[in-house]
């Protein structure tokens, strides 16, 4: 099922409206949020790396 041109245009306008609506709030939230330290990034990257390695292991075993 294909979208017609007017549906695509309406969807594009809707996306732009949502971006303009949430933009100022997102900018303020990013400005006022605490900055990440090295320990914070390590605690994010380590589990993600383990998940990636597990998925690669599963693919290799399949």
PDBQT receptor file of N, H, CA, C and O in Angstrom, charges set to zero:
ATOM      1  N   UNK A   1       0.831  -1.170   0.000  1.00  0.00    +0.000 N 
ATOM      2  CA  UNK A   1       0.000   0.000   0.000  1.00  0.00    +0.000 C 
ATOM      3  C   UNK A   1       0.885   1.246   0.000  1.00  0.00    +0.000 C 
ATOM      4  O   UNK A   1       1.734   1.404   0.878  1.00  0.00    +0.000 OA
ATOM      5  N   UNK A   2       0.695   2.104  -0.954  1.00  0.00    +0.000 N 
ATOM      6  H   UNK A   2       0.006   1.975  -1.667  1.00  0.00    +0.000 HD
ATOM      7  CA  UNK A   2       1.503   3.301  -1.119  1.00  0.00    +0.000 C 
ATOM      8  C   UNK A   2       0.781   4.527  -0.588  1.00  0.00    +0.000 C 
ATOM      9  O   UNK A   2      -0.444   4.620  -0.656  1.00  0.00    +0.000 OA
ATOM     10  N   UNK A   3       1.553   5.463  -0.059  1.00  0.00    +0.000 N 
ATOM     11  H   UNK A   3       2.548   5.387  -0.004  1.00  0.00    +0.000 HD
ATOM     12  CA  UNK A   3       0.961   6.719   0.406  1.00  0.00    +0.000 C 
ATOM     13  C   UNK A   3       0.857   7.671  -0.777  1.00  0.00    +0.000 C 
ATOM     14  O   UNK A   3       1.751   7.734  -1.620  1.00  0.00    +0.000 OA
ATOM     15  N   UNK A   4      -0.232   8.401  -0.827  1.00  0.00    +0.000 N 
ATOM     16  H   UNK A   4      -0.958   8.350  -0.142  1.00  0.00    +0.000 HD
ATOM     17  CA  UNK A   4      -0.381   9.379  -1.891  1.00  0.00    +0.000 C 
ATOM     18  C   UNK A   4       0.448  10.614  -1.557  1.00  0.00    +0.000 C 
ATOM     19  O   UNK A   4       0.981  10.740  -0.454  1.00  0.00    +0.000 OA
ATOM     20  N   UNK A   5       0.548  11.513  -2.516  1.00  0.00    +0.000 N 
ATOM     21  H   UNK A   5       0.115  11.410  -3.411  1.00  0.00    +0.000 HD
ATOM     22  CA  UNK A   5       1.391  12.704  -2.343  1.00  0.00    +0.000 C 
ATOM     23  C   UNK A   5       0.863  13.572  -1.210  1.00  0.00    +0.000 C 
ATOM     24  O   UNK A   5       1.646  14.085  -0.410  1.00  0.00    +0.000 OA
ATOM     25  N   UNK A   6      -0.457  13.746  -1.128  1.00  0.00    +0.000 N 
ATOM     26  H   UNK A   6      -1.094  13.329  -1.777  1.00  0.00    +0.000 HD
ATOM     27  CA  UNK A   6      -0.979  14.617  -0.080  1.00  0.00    +0.000 C 
ATOM     28  C   UNK A   6      -0.759  14.019   1.306  1.00  0.00    +0.000 C 
ATOM     29  O   UNK A   6      -0.603  14.757   2.278  1.00  0.00    +0.000 OA
ATOM     30  N   UNK A   7      -0.745  12.685   1.407  1.00  0.00    +0.000 N 
ATOM     31  H   UNK A   7      -0.872  12.085   0.617  1.00  0.00    +0.000 HD
ATOM     32  CA  UNK A   7      -0.469  12.053   2.697  1.00  0.00    +0.000 C 
ATOM     33  C   UNK A   7       0.994  12.250   3.095  1.00  0.00    +0.000 C 
ATOM     34  O   UNK A   7       1.299  12.482   4.265  1.00  0.00    +0.000 OA
ATOM     35  N   UNK A   8       1.888  12.155   2.120  1.00  0.00    +0.000 N 
ATOM     36  H   UNK A   8       1.640  11.966   1.170  1.00  0.00    +0.000 HD
ATOM     37  CA  UNK A   8       3.299  12.385   2.394  1.00  0.00    +0.000 C 
ATOM     38  C   UNK A   8       3.543  13.827   2.825  1.00  0.00    +0.000 C 
ATOM     39  O   UNK A   8       4.299  14.079   3.764  1.00  0.00    +0.000 OA
ATOM     40  N   UNK A   9       2.908  14.766   2.145  1.00  0.00    +0.000 N 
ATOM     41  H   UNK A   9       2.293  14.562   1.383  1.00  0.00    +0.000 HD
ATOM     42  CA  UNK A   9       3.060  16.174   2.508  1.00  0.00    +0.000 C 
ATOM     43  C   UNK A   9       2.489  16.443   3.897  1.00  0.00    +0.000 C 
ATOM     44  O   UNK A   9       3.095  17.165   4.688  1.00  0.00    +0.000 OA
ATOM     45  N   UNK A  10       1.344  15.874   4.194  1.00  0.00    +0.000 N 
ATOM     46  H   UNK A  10       0.851  15.287   3.552  1.00  0.00    +0.000 HD
ATOM     47  CA  UNK A  10       0.736  16.055   5.503  1.00  0.00    +0.000 C 
ATOM     48  C   UNK A  10       1.620  15.465   6.600  1.00  0.00    +0.000 C 
ATOM     49  O   UNK A  10       1.763  16.057   7.670  1.00  0.00    +0.000 OA
ATOM     50  N   UNK A  11       2.202  14.321   6.341  1.00  0.00    +0.000 N 
ATOM     51  H   UNK A  11       2.086  13.840   5.471  1.00  0.00    +0.000 HD
ATOM     52  CA  UNK A  11       3.101  13.701   7.312  1.00  0.00    +0.000 C 
ATOM     53  C   UNK A  11       4.349  14.562   7.523  1.00  0.00    +0.000 C 
ATOM     54  O   UNK A  11       4.808  14.717   8.654  1.00  0.00    +0.000 OA
ATOM     55  N   UNK A  12       4.896  15.118   6.446  1.00  0.00    +0.000 N 
ATOM     56  H   UNK A  12       4.523  14.991   5.527  1.00  0.00    +0.000 HD
ATOM     57  CA  UNK A  12       6.057  15.998   6.561  1.00  0.00    +0.000 C 
ATOM     58  C   UNK A  12       5.753  17.244   7.364  1.00  0.00    +0.000 C 
ATOM     59  O   UNK A  12       6.560  17.662   8.194  1.00  0.00    +0.000 OA
ATOM     60  N   UNK A  13       4.593  17.843   7.125  1.00  0.00    +0.000 N 
ATOM     61  H   UNK A  13       3.937  17.504   6.450  1.00  0.00    +0.000 HD
ATOM     62  CA  UNK A  13       4.191  19.026   7.887  1.00  0.00    +0.000 C 
ATOM     63  C   UNK A  13       4.007  18.666   9.356  1.00  0.00    +0.000 C 
ATOM     64  O   UNK A  13       4.401  19.432  10.235  1.00  0.00    +0.000 OA
ATOM     65  N   UNK A  14       3.420  17.525   9.626  1.00  0.00    +0.000 N 
ATOM     66  H   UNK A  14       3.100  16.903   8.912  1.00  0.00    +0.000 HD
ATOM     67  CA  UNK A  14       3.226  17.083  10.998  1.00  0.00    +0.000 C 
ATOM     68  C   UNK A  14       4.565  16.887  11.714  1.00  0.00    +0.000 C 
ATOM     69  O   UNK A  14       4.714  17.270  12.874  1.00  0.00    +0.000 OA
ATOM     70  N   UNK A  15       5.525  16.295  11.026  1.00  0.00    +0.000 N 
ATOM     71  H   UNK A  15       5.404  15.983  10.084  1.00  0.00    +0.000 HD
ATOM     72  CA  UNK A  15       6.855  16.090  11.616  1.00  0.00    +0.000 C 
ATOM     73  C   UNK A  15       7.502  17.432  11.932  1.00  0.00    +0.000 C 
ATOM     74  O   UNK A  15       8.084  17.601  13.003  1.00  0.00    +0.000 OA
ATOM     75  N   UNK A  16       7.406  18.385  11.014  1.00  0.00    +0.000 N 
ATOM     76  H   UNK A  16       6.933  18.248  10.143  1.00  0.00    +0.000 HD
ATOM     77  CA  UNK A  16       7.981  19.710  11.261  1.00  0.00    +0.000 C 
ATOM     78  C   UNK A  16       7.302  20.400  12.440  1.00  0.00    +0.000 C 
ATOM     79  O   UNK A  16       7.974  21.029  13.257  1.00  0.00    +0.000 OA
ATOM     80  N   UNK A  17       5.988  20.291  12.537  1.00  0.00    +0.000 N 
ATOM     81  H   UNK A  17       5.442  19.780  11.873  1.00  0.00    +0.000 HD
ATOM     82  CA  UNK A  17       5.278  20.896  13.663  1.00  0.00    +0.000 C 
ATOM     83  C   UNK A  17       5.709  20.279  14.996  1.00  0.00    +0.000 C 
ATOM     84  O   UNK A  17       5.889  20.988  15.986  1.00  0.00    +0.000 OA
ATOM     85  N   UNK A  18       5.869  18.971  15.011  1.00  0.00    +0.000 N 
ATOM     86  H   UNK A  18       5.723  18.395  14.207  1.00  0.00    +0.000 HD
ATOM     87  CA  UNK A  18       6.306  18.309  16.246  1.00  0.00    +0.000 C 
ATOM     88  C   UNK A  18       7.718  18.754  16.612  1.00  0.00    +0.000 C 
ATOM     89  O   UNK A  18       8.003  18.996  17.785  1.00  0.00    +0.000 OA
ATOM     90  N   UNK A  19       8.605  18.865  15.626  1.00  0.00    +0.000 N 
ATOM     91  H   UNK A  19       8.374  18.669  14.673  1.00  0.00    +0.000 HD
ATOM     92  CA  UNK A  19       9.969  19.329  15.909  1.00  0.00    +0.000 C 
ATOM     93  C   UNK A  19       9.976  20.747  16.457  1.00  0.00    +0.000 C 
ATOM     94  O   UNK A  19      10.703  21.038  17.407  1.00  0.00    +0.000 OA
ATOM     95  N   UNK A  20       9.175  21.635  15.870  1.00  0.00    +0.000 N 
ATOM     96  H   UNK A  20       8.584  21.398  15.098  1.00  0.00    +0.000 HD
ATOM     97  CA  UNK A  20       9.111  23.004  16.367  1.00  0.00    +0.000 C 
ATOM     98  C   UNK A  20       8.450  23.076  17.745  1.00  0.00    +0.000 C 
ATOM     99  O   UNK A  20       8.775  23.960  18.538  1.00  0.00    +0.000 OA
ATOM    100  N   UNK A  21       7.541  22.171  18.033  1.00  0.00    +0.000 N 
ATOM    101  H   UNK A  21       7.277  21.453  17.389  1.00  0.00    +0.000 HD
ATOM    102  CA  UNK A  21       6.844  22.177  19.310  1.00  0.00    +0.000 C 
ATOM    103  C   UNK A  21       7.761  21.686  20.434  1.00  0.00    +0.000 C 
ATOM    104  O   UNK A  21       7.809  22.289  21.505  1.00  0.00    +0.000 OA
ATOM    105  N   UNK A  22       8.486  20.593  20.188  1.00  0.00    +0.000 N 
ATOM    106  H   UNK A  22       8.446  20.103  19.317  1.00  0.00    +0.000 HD
ATOM    107  CA  UNK A  22       9.343  20.017  21.217  1.00  0.00    +0.000 C 
ATOM    108  C   UNK A  22      10.756  20.600  21.228  1.00  0.00    +0.000 C 
ATOM    109  O   UNK A  22      11.502  20.368  22.179  1.00  0.00    +0.000 OA
ATOM    110  N   UNK A  23      11.132  21.338  20.214  1.00  0.00    +0.000 N 
ATOM    111  H   UNK A  23      10.525  21.526  19.442  1.00  0.00    +0.000 HD
ATOM    112  CA  UNK A  23      12.494  21.868  20.103  1.00  0.00    +0.000 C 
ATOM    113  C   UNK A  23      12.949  22.704  21.284  1.00  0.00    +0.000 C 
ATOM    114  O   UNK A  23      13.997  22.414  21.859  1.00  0.00    +0.000 OA
ATOM    115  N   UNK A  24      12.193  23.744  21.673  1.00  0.00    +0.000 N 
ATOM    116  H   UNK A  24      11.341  23.980  21.206  1.00  0.00    +0.000 HD
ATOM    117  CA  UNK A  24      12.659  24.579  22.794  1.00  0.00    +0.000 C 
ATOM    118  C   UNK A  24      12.776  23.804  24.107  1.00  0.00    +0.000 C 
ATOM    119  O   UNK A  24      13.711  24.031  24.874  1.00  0.00    +0.000 OA
ATOM    120  N   UNK A  25      11.852  22.909  24.369  1.00  0.00    +0.000 N 
ATOM    121  H   UNK A  25      11.092  22.725  23.745  1.00  0.00    +0.000 HD
ATOM    122  CA  UNK A  25      11.936  22.116  25.600  1.00  0.00    +0.000 C 
ATOM    123  C   UNK A  25      13.128  21.177  25.595  1.00  0.00    +0.000 C 
ATOM    124  O   UNK A  25      13.783  20.995  26.621  1.00  0.00    +0.000 OA
ATOM    125  N   UNK A  26      13.412  20.583  24.450  1.00  0.00    +0.000 N 
ATOM    126  H   UNK A  26      12.880  20.731  23.616  1.00  0.00    +0.000 HD
ATOM    127  CA  UNK A  26      14.568  19.681  24.352  1.00  0.00    +0.000 C 
ATOM    128  C   UNK A  26      15.868  20.463  24.500  1.00  0.00    +0.000 C 
ATOM    129  O   UNK A  26      16.811  19.988  25.133  1.00  0.00    +0.000 OA
ATOM    130  N   UNK A  27      15.922  21.652  23.921  1.00  0.00    +0.000 N 
ATOM    131  H   UNK A  27      15.157  22.038  23.406  1.00  0.00    +0.000 HD
ATOM    132  CA  UNK A  27      17.125  22.478  24.035  1.00  0.00    +0.000 C 
ATOM    133  C   UNK A  27      17.373  22.866  25.491  1.00  0.00    +0.000 C 
ATOM    134  O   UNK A  27      18.509  22.812  25.963  1.00  0.00    +0.000 OA
ATOM    135  N   UNK A  28      16.324  23.255  26.198  1.00  0.00    +0.000 N 
ATOM    136  H   UNK A  28      15.401  23.300  25.814  1.00  0.00    +0.000 HD
ATOM    137  CA  UNK A  28      16.463  23.617  27.610  1.00  0.00    +0.000 C 
ATOM    138  C   UNK A  28      16.858  22.409  28.453  1.00  0.00    +0.000 C 
ATOM    139  O   UNK A  28      17.679  22.528  29.363  1.00  0.00    +0.000 OA
ATOM    140  N   UNK A  29      16.281  21.252  28.156  1.00  0.00    +0.000 N 
ATOM    141  H   UNK A  29      15.615  21.155  27.417  1.00  0.00    +0.000 HD
ATOM    142  CA  UNK A  29      16.620  20.046  28.917  1.00  0.00    +0.000 C 
ATOM    143  C   UNK A  29      18.080  19.662  28.711  1.00  0.00    +0.000 C 
ATOM    144  O   UNK A  29      18.751  19.258  29.661  1.00  0.00    +0.000 OA
ATOM    145  N   UNK A  30      18.578  19.782  27.488  1.00  0.00    +0.000 N 
ATOM    146  H   UNK A  30      18.032  20.110  26.716  1.00  0.00    +0.000 HD
ATOM    147  CA  UNK A  30      19.983  19.467  27.237  1.00  0.00    +0.000 C 
ATOM    148  C   UNK A  30      20.910  20.468  27.910  1.00  0.00    +0.000 C 
ATOM    149  O   UNK A  30      21.975  20.097  28.404  1.00  0.00    +0.000 OA
ATOM    150  N   UNK A  31      20.512  21.731  27.932  1.00  0.00    +0.000 N 
ATOM    151  H   UNK A  31      19.646  22.033  27.531  1.00  0.00    +0.000 HD
ATOM    152  CA  UNK A  31      21.354  22.769  28.537  1.00  0.00    +0.000 C 
ATOM    153  C   UNK A  31      21.437  22.580  30.051  1.00  0.00    +0.000 C 
ATOM    154  O   UNK A  31      22.493  22.814  30.638  1.00  0.00    +0.000 OA
ATOM    155  N   UNK A  32      20.347  22.162  30.694  1.00  0.00    +0.000 N 
ATOM    156  H   UNK A  32      19.489  21.972  30.217  1.00  0.00    +0.000 HD
ATOM    157  CA  UNK A  32      20.308  22.063  32.150  1.00  0.00    +0.000 C 
ATOM    158  C   UNK A  32      20.632  20.674  32.687  1.00  0.00    +0.000 C 
ATOM    159  O   UNK A  32      20.664  20.478  33.902  1.00  0.00    +0.000 OA
ATOM    160  N   UNK A  33      20.871  19.717  31.812  1.00  0.00    +0.000 N 
ATOM    161  H   UNK A  33      20.846  19.876  30.825  1.00  0.00    +0.000 HD
ATOM    162  CA  UNK A  33      21.147  18.357  32.279  1.00  0.00    +0.000 C 
ATOM    163  C   UNK A  33      22.582  18.247  32.786  1.00  0.00    +0.000 C 
ATOM    164  O   UNK A  33      23.455  18.996  32.349  1.00  0.00    +0.000 OA
ATOM    165  N   UNK A  34      22.826  17.314  33.707  1.00  0.00    +0.000 N 
ATOM    166  H   UNK A  34      22.116  16.705  34.061  1.00  0.00    +0.000 HD
ATOM    167  CA  UNK A  34      24.198  17.132  34.184  1.00  0.00    +0.000 C 
ATOM    168  C   UNK A  34      25.069  16.517  33.093  1.00  0.00    +0.000 C 
ATOM    169  O   UNK A  34      24.599  15.727  32.275  1.00  0.00    +0.000 OA
ATOM    170  N   UNK A  35      26.324  16.887  33.096  1.00  0.00    +0.000 N 
ATOM    171  H   UNK A  35      26.706  17.529  33.761  1.00  0.00    +0.000 HD
ATOM    172  CA  UNK A  35      27.269  16.377  32.098  1.00  0.00    +0.000 C 
ATOM    173  C   UNK A  35      27.777  15.004  32.531  1.00  0.00    +0.000 C 
ATOM    174  O   UNK A  35      27.956  14.736  33.719  1.00  0.00    +0.000 OA
ATOM    175  N   UNK A  36      28.004  14.144  31.544  1.00  0.00    +0.000 N 
ATOM    176  H   UNK A  36      27.858  14.362  30.579  1.00  0.00    +0.000 HD
ATOM    177  CA  UNK A  36      28.476  12.797  31.849  1.00  0.00    +0.000 C 
ATOM    178  C   UNK A  36      29.961  12.765  32.155  1.00  0.00    +0.000 C 
ATOM    179  O   UNK A  36      30.752  13.495  31.557  1.00  0.00    +0.000 OA
ATOM    180  N   UNK A  37      30.322  11.915  33.088  1.00  0.00    +0.000 N 
ATOM    181  H   UNK A  37      29.680  11.322  33.573  1.00  0.00    +0.000 HD
ATOM    182  CA  UNK A  37      31.733  11.726  33.435  1.00  0.00    +0.000 C 
ATOM    183  C   UNK A  37      32.225  10.447  32.769  1.00  0.00    +0.000 C 
ATOM    184  O   UNK A  37      31.441   9.721  32.157  1.00  0.00    +0.000 OA
ATOM    185  N   UNK A  38      33.500  10.175  32.885  1.00  0.00    +0.000 N 
ATOM    186  H   UNK A  38      34.137  10.764  33.382  1.00  0.00    +0.000 HD
ATOM    187  CA  UNK A  38      34.095   8.989  32.252  1.00  0.00    +0.000 C 
ATOM    188  C   UNK A  38      33.480   7.715  32.829  1.00  0.00    +0.000 C 
ATOM    189  O   UNK A  38      33.265   6.746  32.100  1.00  0.00    +0.000 OA
ATOM    190  N   UNK A  39      33.193   7.709  34.139  1.00  0.00    +0.000 N 
ATOM    191  H   UNK A  39      33.368   8.496  34.731  1.00  0.00    +0.000 HD
ATOM    192  CA  UNK A  39      32.611   6.517  34.762  1.00  0.00    +0.000 C 
ATOM    193  C   UNK A  39      31.199   6.269  34.219  1.00  0.00    +0.000 C 
ATOM    194  O   UNK A  39      30.787   5.122  34.043  1.00  0.00    +0.000 OA
ATOM    195  N   UNK A  40      30.469   7.346  33.957  1.00  0.00    +0.000 N 
ATOM    196  H   UNK A  40      30.804   8.277  34.100  1.00  0.00    +0.000 HD
ATOM    197  CA  UNK A  40      29.119   7.192  33.419  1.00  0.00    +0.000 C 
ATOM    198  C   UNK A  40      29.162   6.574  32.027  1.00  0.00    +0.000 C 
ATOM    199  O   UNK A  40      28.375   5.680  31.715  1.00  0.00    +0.000 OA
ATOM    200  N   UNK A  41      30.078   7.048  31.196  1.00  0.00    +0.000 N 
ATOM    201  H   UNK A  41      30.718   7.774  31.450  1.00  0.00    +0.000 HD
ATOM    202  CA  UNK A  41      30.175   6.512  29.842  1.00  0.00    +0.000 C 
ATOM    203  C   UNK A  41      30.640   5.063  29.858  1.00  0.00    +0.000 C 
ATOM    204  O   UNK A  41      30.179   4.255  29.052  1.00  0.00    +0.000 OA
ATOM    205  N   UNK A  42      31.548   4.729  30.767  1.00  0.00    +0.000 N 
ATOM    206  H   UNK A  42      31.923   5.386  31.421  1.00  0.00    +0.000 HD
ATOM    207  CA  UNK A  42      32.019   3.349  30.877  1.00  0.00    +0.000 C 
ATOM    208  C   UNK A  42      30.884   2.432  31.293  1.00  0.00    +0.000 C 
ATOM    209  O   UNK A  42      30.789   1.305  30.807  1.00  0.00    +0.000 OA
ATOM    210  N   UNK A  43      30.022   2.900  32.187  1.00  0.00    +0.000 N 
ATOM    211  H   UNK A  43      30.099   3.815  32.582  1.00  0.00    +0.000 HD
ATOM    212  CA  UNK A  43      28.911   2.063  32.638  1.00  0.00    +0.000 C 
ATOM    213  C   UNK A  43      27.854   1.909  31.553  1.00  0.00    +0.000 C 
ATOM    214  O   UNK A  43      27.022   1.006  31.633  1.00  0.00    +0.000 OA
ATOM    215  N   UNK A  44      27.870   2.764  30.551  1.00  0.00    +0.000 N 
ATOM    216  H   UNK A  44      28.546   3.498  30.487  1.00  0.00    +0.000 HD
ATOM    217  CA  UNK A  44      26.966   2.603  29.418  1.00  0.00    +0.000 C 
ATOM    218  C   UNK A  44      27.583   1.703  28.345  1.00  0.00    +0.000 C 
ATOM    219  O   UNK A  44      26.911   0.825  27.804  1.00  0.00    +0.000 OA
ATOM    220  N   UNK A  45      28.844   1.922  28.047  1.00  0.00    +0.000 N 
ATOM    221  H   UNK A  45      29.390   2.636  28.486  1.00  0.00    +0.000 HD
ATOM    222  CA  UNK A  45      29.493   1.204  26.943  1.00  0.00    +0.000 C 
ATOM    223  C   UNK A  45      29.739  -0.266  27.282  1.00  0.00    +0.000 C 
ATOM    224  O   UNK A  45      29.629  -1.120  26.402  1.00  0.00    +0.000 OA
ATOM    225  N   UNK A  46      30.065  -0.577  28.525  1.00  0.00    +0.000 N 
ATOM    226  H   UNK A  46      30.154   0.116  29.240  1.00  0.00    +0.000 HD
ATOM    227  CA  UNK A  46      30.349  -1.962  28.901  1.00  0.00    +0.000 C 
ATOM    228  C   UNK A  46      29.147  -2.885  28.677  1.00  0.00    +0.000 C 
ATOM    229  O   UNK A  46      29.314  -3.918  28.029  1.00  0.00    +0.000 OA
ATOM    230  N   UNK A  47      27.949  -2.572  29.174  1.00  0.00    +0.000 N 
ATOM    231  H   UNK A  47      27.813  -1.732  29.700  1.00  0.00    +0.000 HD
ATOM    232  CA  UNK A  47      26.810  -3.464  28.893  1.00  0.00    +0.000 C 
ATOM    233  C   UNK A  47      26.456  -3.527  27.404  1.00  0.00    +0.000 C 
ATOM    234  O   UNK A  47      26.107  -4.593  26.897  1.00  0.00    +0.000 OA
ATOM    235  N   UNK A  48      26.543  -2.404  26.709  1.00  0.00    +0.000 N 
ATOM    236  H   UNK A  48      26.826  -1.538  27.121  1.00  0.00    +0.000 HD
ATOM    237  CA  UNK A  48      26.263  -2.419  25.274  1.00  0.00    +0.000 C 
ATOM    238  C   UNK A  48      27.256  -3.305  24.526  1.00  0.00    +0.000 C 
ATOM    239  O   UNK A  48      26.877  -4.045  23.619  1.00  0.00    +0.000 OA
ATOM    240  N   UNK A  49      28.514  -3.225  24.908  1.00  0.00    +0.000 N 
ATOM    241  H   UNK A  49      28.822  -2.623  25.646  1.00  0.00    +0.000 HD
ATOM    242  CA  UNK A  49      29.524  -4.080  24.290  1.00  0.00    +0.000 C 
ATOM    243  C   UNK A  49      29.276  -5.553  24.563  1.00  0.00    +0.000 C 
ATOM    244  O   UNK A  49      29.468  -6.397  23.687  1.00  0.00    +0.000 OA
ATOM    245  N   UNK A  50      28.847  -5.859  25.784  1.00  0.00    +0.000 N 
ATOM    246  H   UNK A  50      28.691  -5.173  26.495  1.00  0.00    +0.000 HD
ATOM    247  CA  UNK A  50      28.541  -7.245  26.112  1.00  0.00    +0.000 C 
ATOM    248  C   UNK A  50      27.357  -7.758  25.293  1.00  0.00    +0.000 C 
ATOM    249  O   UNK A  50      27.369  -8.905  24.848  1.00  0.00    +0.000 OA
ATOM    250  N   UNK A  51      26.348  -6.933  25.092  1.00  0.00    +0.000 N 
ATOM    251  H   UNK A  51      26.338  -6.001  25.454  1.00  0.00    +0.000 HD
ATOM    252  CA  UNK A  51      25.198  -7.334  24.282  1.00  0.00    +0.000 C 
ATOM    253  C   UNK A  51      25.615  -7.566  22.842  1.00  0.00    +0.000 C 
ATOM    254  O   UNK A  51      25.183  -8.534  22.216  1.00  0.00    +0.000 OA
ATOM    255  N   UNK A  52      26.456  -6.680  22.310  1.00  0.00    +0.000 N 
ATOM    256  H   UNK A  52      26.807  -5.893  22.819  1.00  0.00    +0.000 HD
ATOM    257  CA  UNK A  52      26.920  -6.841  20.930  1.00  0.00    +0.000 C 
ATOM    258  C   UNK A  52      27.719  -8.130  20.790  1.00  0.00    +0.000 C 
ATOM    259  O   UNK A  52      27.529  -8.872  19.827  1.00  0.00    +0.000 OA
ATOM    260  N   UNK A  53      28.599  -8.402  21.729  1.00  0.00    +0.000 N 
ATOM    261  H   UNK A  53      28.753  -7.799  22.511  1.00  0.00    +0.000 HD
ATOM    262  CA  UNK A  53      29.378  -9.642  21.674  1.00  0.00    +0.000 C 
ATOM    263  C   UNK A  53      28.479 -10.872  21.779  1.00  0.00    +0.000 C 
ATOM    264  O   UNK A  53      28.718 -11.870  21.099  1.00  0.00    +0.000 OA
ATOM    265  N   UNK A  54      27.451 -10.811  22.621  1.00  0.00    +0.000 N 
ATOM    266  H   UNK A  54      27.257 -10.000  23.174  1.00  0.00    +0.000 HD
ATOM    267  CA  UNK A  54      26.522 -11.930  22.753  1.00  0.00    +0.000 C 
ATOM    268  C   UNK A  54      25.766 -12.161  21.456  1.00  0.00    +0.000 C 
ATOM    269  O   UNK A  54      25.580 -13.305  21.042  1.00  0.00    +0.000 OA
ATOM    270  N   UNK A  55      25.327 -11.086  20.809  1.00  0.00    +0.000 N 
ATOM    271  H   UNK A  55      25.478 -10.157  21.145  1.00  0.00    +0.000 HD
ATOM    272  CA  UNK A  55      24.617 -11.233  19.541  1.00  0.00    +0.000 C 
ATOM    273  C   UNK A  55      25.545 -11.798  18.472  1.00  0.00    +0.000 C 
ATOM    274  O   UNK A  55      25.134 -12.653  17.688  1.00  0.00    +0.000 OA
ATOM    275  N   UNK A  56      26.782 -11.333  18.429  1.00  0.00    +0.000 N 
ATOM    276  H   UNK A  56      27.116 -10.638  19.066  1.00  0.00    +0.000 HD
ATOM    277  CA  UNK A  56      27.747 -11.869  17.457  1.00  0.00    +0.000 C 
ATOM    278  C   UNK A  56      27.988 -13.356  17.729  1.00  0.00    +0.000 C 
ATOM    279  O   UNK A  56      28.099 -14.143  16.789  1.00  0.00    +0.000 OA
ATOM    280  N   UNK A  57      28.071 -13.747  18.998  1.00  0.00    +0.000 N 
ATOM    281  H   UNK A  57      27.981 -13.108  19.762  1.00  0.00    +0.000 HD
ATOM    282  CA  UNK A  57      28.243 -15.165  19.352  1.00  0.00    +0.000 C 
ATOM    283  C   UNK A  57      27.032 -15.975  18.888  1.00  0.00    +0.000 C 
ATOM    284  O   UNK A  57      27.190 -17.056  18.322  1.00  0.00    +0.000 OA
ATOM    285  N   UNK A  58      25.838 -15.463  19.124  1.00  0.00    +0.000 N 
ATOM    286  H   UNK A  58      25.710 -14.585  19.585  1.00  0.00    +0.000 HD
ATOM    287  CA  UNK A  58      24.648 -16.185  18.679  1.00  0.00    +0.000 C 
ATOM    288  C   UNK A  58      24.605 -16.340  17.160  1.00  0.00    +0.000 C 
ATOM    289  O   UNK A  58      24.219 -17.392  16.651  1.00  0.00    +0.000 OA
ATOM    290  N   UNK A  59      24.998 -15.301  16.446  1.00  0.00    +0.000 N 
ATOM    291  H   UNK A  59      25.312 -14.446  16.860  1.00  0.00    +0.000 HD
ATOM    292  CA  UNK A  59      25.016 -15.380  14.984  1.00  0.00    +0.000 C 
ATOM    293  C   UNK A  59      26.057 -16.389  14.526  1.00  0.00    +0.000 C 
ATOM    294  O   UNK A  59      25.822 -17.143  13.582  1.00  0.00    +0.000 OA
ATOM    295  N   UNK A  60      27.208 -16.404  15.190  1.00  0.00    +0.000 N 
ATOM    296  H   UNK A  60      27.399 -15.790  15.956  1.00  0.00    +0.000 HD
ATOM    297  CA  UNK A  60      28.260 -17.338  14.812  1.00  0.00    +0.000 C 
ATOM    298  C   UNK A  60      27.853 -18.790  15.074  1.00  0.00    +0.000 C 
ATOM    299  O   UNK A  60      28.247 -19.691  14.335  1.00  0.00    +0.000 OA
ATOM    300  N   UNK A  61      27.073 -19.010  16.114  1.00  0.00    +0.000 N 
ATOM    301  H   UNK A  61      26.752 -18.278  16.715  1.00  0.00    +0.000 HD
ATOM    302  CA  UNK A  61      26.654 -20.360  16.442  1.00  0.00    +0.000 C 
ATOM    303  C   UNK A  61      25.489 -20.852  15.584  1.00  0.00    +0.000 C 
ATOM    304  O   UNK A  61      25.236 -22.054  15.499  1.00  0.00    +0.000 OA
ATOM    305  N   UNK A  62      24.798 -19.935  14.963  1.00  0.00    +0.000 N 
ATOM    306  H   UNK A  62      25.003 -18.959  15.032  1.00  0.00    +0.000 HD
ATOM    307  CA  UNK A  62      23.615 -20.324  14.166  1.00  0.00    +0.000 C 
ATOM    308  C   UNK A  62      24.009 -20.893  12.818  1.00  0.00    +0.000 C 
ATOM    309  O   UNK A  62      23.142 -21.267  12.028  1.00  0.00    +0.000 OA
TER     310      UNK A  62
